[in-house]
């Protein structure tokens, strides 16, 4: 029915009168504040992220939409508190509008009394209930009676036991009961969680799928007996052994419980994809003593179907040249590792020494444990060197040494991250010795060790403490070639001094480094990374000495720049020696974790 003419005439006037109030009805939520959760940043963050208000922050909204969002804010916050065990909070939502229709929303939250675990039954029925490791998991299950019922903690421990059952071969495990009853009125949560483990499966046949290596080669890496109990850790060790071989670009190890035999033996399929056979490397080098040079390398990952390896490395600089070729044969008996045979040539023609040597090495390397590796070797070294000239003839005065000696070295690495360690310890220890007239020109025993300790501070900072010590027992140090003497100075020794600068020297005016019986060095370094990012700085103090008699330590101090690159730390250091160094400052560039 049409409106009366009088009303139609007044309608434009009514709309005009209502226009200011309609404009004020719109607004923009510009800020969200949460009070009452300052001591619980994790809970506050969860509440903040759960608010539907975030979707319209900074966007103008109509009055009805604003009312709905503010009404839902209380509901969103209440739900966000429940995973932390707070089911009866008190929540007030206030909104303050300024003259530009910008609205600040404030949620005042009192968490209230938390829900605590009351009745508690967490158990495993079946053979898994007698499993020692699963019993430990049950004993450590949280939350326990009297503790706040934290959903995330509950799920973490529940999923952990489920994974452990699968890892230990209980493939038929399932829940008998899985229930949590929460009473808001009584602020209580009753947990009823029981698994049926089913029977434990055993290791079945292992099949390698690859089309290059001869049958039986890779099977030597299988450390378990068929029919022994199933454990995921056995497959992890096999995977690690295959990775260390460096033959494959992809390794996929799949247990097949669905194909288990009637006696519950699980077959294991190992699917392998061959990696590129040859690796070529090339680069330029420069050193203040060695001059400009080029580096070339070739590594043949697999020479034949027996898994042998071969590599060549050439470093050809103006004053230093070296060449190394090494042939390796996989060794699976006793310890995973390699039989190695190498020959190396070294030539150095610097201002203070004329040195050449050739070295033959036969070695056996192996992994003793998760953290320890060892190498046993037999070495034959022939070295010629000269520091000065014969003033009468003008020709070089050479000294020769031949040594045949065994060596045993061990490396320990236990750090949180091998590329950028912030916590842990690493170190090496080596002992070698020869007997006069048994292939060697002199009898000697030499012991050398080094270690690095990492300690984290804050989000990304770290403290690095490094130490080194070595000693030589011999009656004729003059018969020990320079390559087996101890020197100090340089990037991995005492910064602020040049390489080989610290230690005994020839008489002036030459003052050439001779090398020493003993060495002791230490370093303390602190690295700070700006805002936890990849860029940082460092300050350090190094000290030590290479010596024959009295210990007379030299001290160097410096600062550096750091970049946490994807392939490891990049370090640029500038250091100054405090005890009459050859130069005022030394600059060092290095890459890698230097474990």
C-alpha positions in Angstrom: 0.0 0.0 0.0 1.5 3.4 -1.0 2.5 5.8 1.9 0.3 8.8 2.5 1.4 11.9 0.6 2.3 13.7 3.8 4.6 10.9 4.9 6.2 10.8 1.4 6.9 14.5 1.6 8.6 14.2 5.0 10.7 11.1 4.1 13.6 13.0 2.5 13.7 15.3 5.6 13.9 12.2 7.9 16.7 10.6 5.9 18.6 13.8 5.9 18.3 14.1 9.6 19.4 10.5 10.2 22.5 10.8 7.9 25.0 12.0 10.6 24.1 9.1 12.9 24.4 6.6 10.1 27.9 7.9 9.3 28.9 7.5 12.9 27.7 4.0 12.9 30.7 2.9 10.9 34.2 2.4 12.4 37.7 0.8 11.9 39.3 -1.5 14.4 42.8 -0.1 14.6 44.3 -1.8 17.6 43.8 -4.9 19.8 45.1 -5.0 23.4 45.0 -7.9 25.8 45.3 -7.4 29.5 45.9 -10.1 32.2 48.1 -12.5 30.3 51.5 -10.6 30.6 53.0 -13.5 32.5 51.9 -16.1 30.0 53.2 -15.0 26.5 52.4 -18.4 24.9 48.8 -18.2 26.0 48.6 -14.5 25.0 49.9 -15.3 21.6 47.4 -18.1 21.1 44.5 -15.8 22.1 45.7 -13.0 19.8 46.0 -15.3 16.8 42.6 -16.8 17.4 40.6 -13.6 17.3 38.4 -13.0 14.3 39.1 -9.3 14.8 42.4 -9.8 13.0 40.7 -10.3 9.7 39.2 -6.8 9.7 42.0 -4.9 11.4 42.4 -1.6 9.6 39.3 -2.1 7.5 36.1 0.0 7.9 33.1 -2.0 9.1 29.4 -1.3 9.6 27.8 -1.1 13.0 26.1 -4.5 12.9 29.3 -6.2 11.7 31.3 -4.5 14.5 28.8 -5.7 17.1 29.1 -9.2 15.9 32.9 -9.2 15.9 33.0 -7.8 19.4 30.5 -10.4 20.6 32.6 -13.2 18.9 35.8 -11.9 20.4 34.9 -13.2 23.8 34.0 -16.6 22.4 37.3 -16.8 20.4 39.4 -15.9 23.5 37.6 -18.5 25.6 38.3 -21.2 23.1 41.9 -20.2 22.8 42.4 -20.6 26.6 41.0 -24.2 26.7 44.0 -25.9 25.2 46.0 -24.6 28.2 43.6 -26.0 30.7 41.5 -22.9 31.5 37.9 -23.6 30.9 36.2 -21.0 33.2 37.8 -17.7 32.5 36.4 -14.2 33.1 36.6 -12.1 29.9 35.5 -8.5 29.4 35.6 -6.9 26.0 35.8 -3.1 25.8 35.9 -0.8 22.7 36.9 2.8 22.7 36.2 5.0 19.6 38.2 8.2 18.9 37.1 11.2 16.8 38.2 9.6 13.6 36.1 6.5 14.3 39.2 4.4 15.0 38.4 1.7 17.6 40.8 0.2 20.2 39.5 -3.2 21.4 40.7 -4.3 24.8 40.2 -7.8 26.2 40.6 -8.1 30.0 41.1 -11.7 30.8 41.2 -13.5 34.1 42.2 -17.1 33.4 40.4 -18.4 36.4 41.1 -21.8 38.1 42.8 -24.2 35.7 41.3 -27.7 35.1 43.5 -30.3 36.7 43.9 -34.0 36.0 41.9 -36.0 38.5 41.4 -39.6 37.4 44.3 -41.0 35.4 44.6 -44.2 33.5 47.4 -44.4 30.8 48.4 -48.0 30.0 49.5 -50.4 27.3 47.8 -53.8 27.1 49.5 -56.8 25.5 53.2 -57.6 25.1 54.1 -54.0 24.7 53.1 -53.4 28.3 56.2 -55.4 29.3 58.5 -53.5 27.0 61.1 -51.7 29.1 61.3 -48.6 26.9 57.5 -48.3 26.6 57.2 -48.6 30.4 59.6 -45.6 30.7 57.4 -43.6 28.3 54.3 -44.5 30.4 56.1 -43.4 33.6 57.0 -40.1 32.1 53.5 -39.4 30.6 52.3 -35.8 31.3 50.2 -34.2 32.5 49.8 -36.4 35.6 47.2 -36.2 38.5 47.2 -32.8 40.2 48.8 -31.1 37.2 47.1 -28.6 34.9 45.6 -30.3 31.8 47.6 -28.9 29.0 46.2 -30.2 25.7 49.5 -29.7 23.7 51.5 -31.6 26.4 48.9 -34.4 26.4 49.0 -34.8 22.6 52.8 -34.7 22.6 53.1 -37.6 25.0 50.2 -39.5 23.4 51.8 -39.2 19.9 55.2 -40.1 21.4 54.0 -43.4 22.7 52.2 -44.2 19.4 55.4 -43.5 17.5 57.4 -45.6 19.9 55.1 -48.6 19.4 55.6 -48.4 15.7 59.4 -47.8 16.0 59.7 -50.9 18.1 57.7 -53.2 15.8 54.2 -53.2 17.3 52.6 -52.5 14.0 49.1 -53.7 15.0 48.9 -51.3 18.0 45.6 -49.4 18.4 43.7 -47.6 21.0 41.4 -49.6 23.3 40.2 -46.3 25.0 41.0 -42.7 24.2 38.9 -40.3 26.2 39.4 -37.1 28.2 36.3 -36.0 30.2 36.4 -32.3 31.3 34.1 -31.0 34.1 34.0 -27.3 34.2 32.1 -27.2 37.4 34.6 -29.4 39.2 37.6 -28.0 37.3 38.7 -31.6 36.7 39.9 -33.7 33.7 39.7 -37.5 33.7 42.1 -39.2 31.4 41.4 -42.7 30.1 44.0 -43.7 27.5 44.9 -47.4 26.8 46.7 -48.9 23.8 46.5 -52.6 22.7 50.1 -53.2 21.5 49.5 -56.4 19.6 52.4 -58.7 18.9 55.9 -57.4 18.2 57.2 -58.0 14.7 60.7 -59.2 13.8 63.2 -58.2 11.1 62.5 -60.0 7.8 64.6 -60.2 4.6 66.3 -57.1 3.3 66.3 -56.5 -0.4 68.4 -53.9 -2.2 67.1 -52.4 -5.4 70.0 -51.1 -7.5 71.6 -52.2 -10.8 75.3 -51.4 -10.5 77.1 -52.9 -7.5 77.7 -56.7 -7.4 75.3 -58.7 -5.2 76.4 -59.1 -1.6 78.4 -55.8 -1.4 75.7 -53.6 0.2 74.2 -56.5 2.2 77.4 -56.4 4.4 75.9 -53.1 5.8 73.0 -55.0 7.3 74.0 -55.3 11.0 71.0 -57.4 12.2 70.2 -61.0 12.0 67.0 -62.0 10.2 64.5 -63.0 12.8 65.8 -60.5 15.4 63.3 -58.1 16.9 62.2 -55.1 14.8 63.5 -51.7 15.6 63.5 -48.5 13.5 66.9 -47.6 14.8 68.4 -50.6 12.8 67.1 -49.0 9.6 68.4 -45.6 10.6 71.9 -47.0 11.1 71.7 -48.7 7.6 70.6 -45.4 6.1 73.5 -43.6 7.7 76.0 -46.2 6.4 74.6 -45.8 2.9 74.8 -42.0 3.1 78.5 -42.2 4.2 79.3 -44.3 1.1 78.3 -41.3 -1.0 77.3 -43.6 -3.9 73.6 -42.6 -4.1 71.6 -39.5 -4.8 68.4 -40.9 -3.2 68.0 -43.6 -0.5 64.6 -44.9 0.4 64.3 -47.6 3.1 60.7 -49.0 3.5 59.6 -51.6 6.0 56.6 -53.6 4.7 54.6 -54.8 7.7 51.6 -55.4 5.4 53.7 -58.1 3.6 54.9 -59.8 6.8 55.1 -63.5 6.9 53.0 -65.7 9.2 55.7 -65.6 11.8 55.5 -61.8 11.8 58.8 -61.1 10.0 58.8 -57.7 8.2 60.5 -57.5 4.8 62.6 -54.3 4.2 63.0 -52.8 0.7 66.0 -50.5 0.1 65.5 -48.4 -3.1 68.7 -46.7 -4.3 69.3 -44.1 -7.0 72.9 -43.8 -8.2 74.6 -40.4 -7.8 76.7 -38.7 -10.5 79.9 -40.7 -10.9 82.5 -38.0 -11.1 82.8 -34.7 -9.1 85.1 -32.0 -10.5 86.3 -29.0 -8.5 88.3 -26.0 -9.4 89.3 -22.7 -7.8 91.8 -20.0 -7.3 94.0 -19.6 -4.2 96.2 -16.9 -2.8 98.4 -16.7 0.3 100.9 -14.1 1.4 103.6 -16.7 1.5 102.5 -19.2 -1.2 101.4 -16.6 -3.8 98.7 -17.0 -6.4 97.6 -20.5 -7.3 95.0 -22.8 -8.7 93.3 -25.8 -7.2 91.9 -28.7 -9.1 90.2 -31.9 -7.9 88.6 -35.0 -9.3 86.6 -37.5 -7.2 85.4 -40.7 -8.7 82.6 -41.8 -6.4 82.7 -45.4 -7.6 85.4 -46.9 -9.8 83.9 -50.4 -10.2 81.1 -52.6 -9.0 83.1 -53.4 -5.8 82.5 -49.8 -4.7 86.2 -48.6 -4.8 86.8 -44.8 -4.9 89.6 -42.7 -6.4 90.4 -39.0 -6.1 93.1 -36.5 -7.2 93.8 -33.1 -5.6 96.3 -30.6 -7.0 97.2 -27.3 -5.4 99.7 -25.4 -7.6 100.8 -22.0 -6.3 103.8 -19.9 -7.0 105.8 -21.0 -3.9 103.9 -24.0 -2.7 102.7 -27.0 -4.7 101.0 -30.2 -3.5 99.5 -33.3 -5.2 97.6 -36.1 -3.5 96.0 -39.2 -5.0 94.0 -41.6 -2.9 92.4 -44.9 -3.6 89.8 -46.2 -1.1 88.1 -49.6 -0.7 85.0 -50.0 1.4 85.5 -51.9 4.7 82.5 -53.4 6.4 84.1 -55.9 8.8 84.3 -54.8 12.5 83.6 -51.0 11.8 82.0 -49.2 8.8 84.9 -47.4 7.1 87.6 -47.6 4.4 90.9 -49.1 3.5 92.9 -46.2 2.1 96.1 -46.0 0.0 97.5 -42.6 -0.9 100.6 -40.9 -2.2 101.3 -37.2 -1.7 103.9 -34.8 -3.0 104.7 -31.5 -1.5 107.1 -28.7 -2.6 107.7 -25.4 -0.8 110.1 -22.7 -2.1 109.6 -19.7 0.2 111.9 -17.0 1.5 112.8 -19.0 4.5 112.8 -22.7 3.5 113.3 -25.0 0.6 111.3 -28.2 1.4 110.2 -31.2 -0.6 108.7 -34.5 0.5 106.8 -37.6 -0.6 104.5 -39.5 1.7 102.9 -42.9 1.3 100.0 -43.9 3.6 98.1 -47.1 4.1 95.1 -46.7 6.5 92.0 -48.2 7.9 89.2 -45.8 9.1 86.1 -46.7 10.9 83.2 -45.4 13.0 83.4 -46.6 16.6 80.2 -45.1 17.8 77.8 -42.2 17.1 80.4 -39.7 18.2 83.7 -41.4 17.7 85.7 -42.2 14.5 89.2 -43.6 14.3 91.9 -44.0 11.7 94.9 -46.4 12.0 97.6 -45.9 9.5 101.2 -46.8 8.5 103.1 -43.9 7.0 106.4 -43.7 5.0 107.8 -40.2 4.7 110.9 -39.0 2.8 111.6 -35.3 3.3 114.4 -32.9 2.2 114.7 -29.3 3.6 117.1 -26.4 3.8 117.1 -23.1 5.6 120.3 -21.5 4.4 123.1 -21.5 1.8 126.7 -22.7 2.0 128.6 -19.4 2.1 131.7 -21.0 0.5 130.0 -22.7 -2.5 126.8 -20.7 -2.7 124.7 -23.9 -2.8 122.0 -25.0 -0.6 122.7 -27.1 2.6 120.1 -29.8 2.6 119.0 -32.1 5.5 117.3 -35.4 4.7 115.0 -37.6 6.8 113.3 -40.9 6.3 110.6 -42.0 8.7 108.4 -45.1 8.7 105.8 -44.9 11.5 102.4 -46.1 12.6 99.8 -43.5 13.6 96.5 -43.8 15.5 94.0 -40.9 15.5 90.5 -40.5 16.9 87.9 -37.8 16.4 85.0 -37.0 18.8 82.1 -34.8 17.7 79.0 -34.3 19.9 77.4 -31.0 18.8 73.8 -29.8 18.2 74.5 -28.7 14.6 77.5 -29.7 12.6 77.1 -26.7 10.3 76.7 -24.1 13.0 77.3 -25.7 16.5 76.1 -23.7 19.5 76.3 -26.4 22.1 78.6 -29.4 22.4 82.2 -30.6 22.2 84.5 -31.8 19.5 88.1 -32.9 19.5 90.9 -34.9 18.0 93.7 -37.0 19.5 96.6 -38.5 17.6 99.7 -40.5 18.6 102.5 -41.6 16.2 105.9 -43.0 16.7 108.9 -44.5 14.9 112.0 -46.6 15.8 115.5 -45.9 14.6 116.9 -48.5 12.2 113.4 -49.9 11.7 112.6 -47.8 8.7 113.3 -44.5 10.5 116.4 -42.3 10.9 115.5 -41.6 14.5 113.3 -42.9 17.3 110.4 -40.7 18.3 106.9 -40.6 19.9 104.6 -37.7 19.2 101.3 -36.9 20.9 98.9 -34.2 19.7 95.4 -33.2 20.7 92.9 -30.4 20.2 89.4 -29.6 21.3 86.6 -27.0 20.9 83.8 -26.4 23.4 80.6 -24.5 22.3 78.2 -22.8 24.7 75.0 -21.0 23.6 73.9 -17.6 24.9 70.6 -16.0 24.0 68.9 -16.7 20.8 71.9 -17.0 18.5 75.1 -15.9 20.4 77.8 -18.4 21.3 81.0 -18.8 23.3 83.8 -20.8 21.7 86.7 -22.1 23.8 89.5 -23.8 21.9 92.7 -25.5 23.0 95.6 -27.4 21.5 98.6 -29.3 23.0 101.3 -31.5 21.5 104.7 -32.9 22.5 107.5 -34.9 20.9 109.9 -37.3 22.6 113.0 -37.8 20.6 116.8 -37.7 21.1 117.4 -36.0 17.8 115.0 -33.2 17.0 117.2 -32.1 14.2 116.3 -35.4 12.4 112.6 -34.6 12.7 111.4 -33.1 9.4 109.6 -29.7 9.5 106.3 -31.4 8.5 106.3 -33.3 11.9 107.4 -30.4 14.1 105.0 -28.1 15.9 104.4 -24.4 14.9 102.1 -21.7 16.2 100.5 -18.7 14.7 97.7 -18.3 12.2 93.9 -18.7 12.0 93.5 -22.0 13.9 96.3 -21.2 16.3 97.2 -17.7 17.6 95.6 -15.0 15.7 97.6 -11.8 15.5 100.6 -13.7 14.3 101.4 -15.1 10.9 101.4 -18.8 10.1 104.5 -20.5 11.7 105.6 -17.1 13.2 105.6 -18.3 16.9 108.3 -20.7 17.9 112.1 -21.3 17.7 113.9 -19.5 14.8 117.2 -19.5 13.0 119.7 -16.9 14.1 119.4 -13.3 12.8 119.2 -11.8 10.3 117.2 -14.7 8.6 115.1 -15.4 11.7 113.3 -18.3 10.0 110.8 -20.6 11.9 112.3 -24.0 12.8 109.5 -25.7 14.5 109.5 -27.0 18.0 109.1 -30.1 20.2 106.0 -28.9 21.9 103.0 -26.6 21.4 100.3 -25.2 23.6 97.6 -22.8 22.4 94.2 -21.6 23.7 91.5 -19.3 22.5 88.3 -17.7 23.9 85.9 -16.1 21.5 82.4 -14.6 21.9 80.1 -14.2 18.8 77.0 -11.9 18.8 74.5 -12.1 16.0 72.4 -9.0 15.5 68.7 -9.6 16.2 69.4 -13.4 16.0 70.0 -13.1 12.2 72.8 -14.4 10.0 75.1 -11.4 10.5 77.2 -10.9 13.6 80.5 -9.9 15.1 83.1 -11.5 17.3 85.8 -10.6 19.9 88.5 -13.0 20.9 91.8 -13.5 22.8 94.3 -16.2 21.6 97.5 -17.2 23.4 100.1 -19.9 23.2 103.6 -20.9 22.2 105.6 -23.5 20.2 108.7 -24.2 22.2 111.6 -26.6 23.0 112.5 -25.4 26.5 110.6 -22.8 28.5 107.0 -21.9 27.8 106.8 -18.2 26.8 103.2 -17.6 25.6 102.4 -15.0 23.0 99.0 -13.2 23.1 96.8 -11.9 20.3 93.5 -10.0 20.4 91.1 -9.1 17.7 87.6 -8.6 16.4 85.8 -10.2 13.4 82.7 -10.2 11.2 80.5 -13.3 10.9 78.0 -14.6 8.4 75.9 -17.7 9.1 75.8 -18.9 5.5 73.9 -22.0 4.2 77.2 -24.0 4.0 78.6 -22.9 7.4 80.0 -19.9 9.1 82.1 -17.4 7.1 84.6 -15.5 9.3 86.7 -12.4 8.6 89.0 -11.6 11.5 91.5 -8.8 12.1 93.9 -9.4 15.0 97.0 -7.8 16.6 99.7 -9.6 18.5 100.8 -8.1 21.8 104.3 -9.5 21.8 106.3 -8.1 19.0 104.6 -9.7 15.9 106.2 -9.4 12.5 103.3 -7.2 11.3 101.0 -4.8 13.1 97.8 -6.6 12.0 96.9 -9.9 10.5 93.7 -10.5 8.5 92.1 -14.0 8.2 89.3 -15.4 6.1 87.9 -18.8 6.8 84.8 -20.9 6.0 83.2 -23.8 7.9 82.5 -25.0 11.4 86.1 -26.1 12.1 84.9 -29.0 14.4 
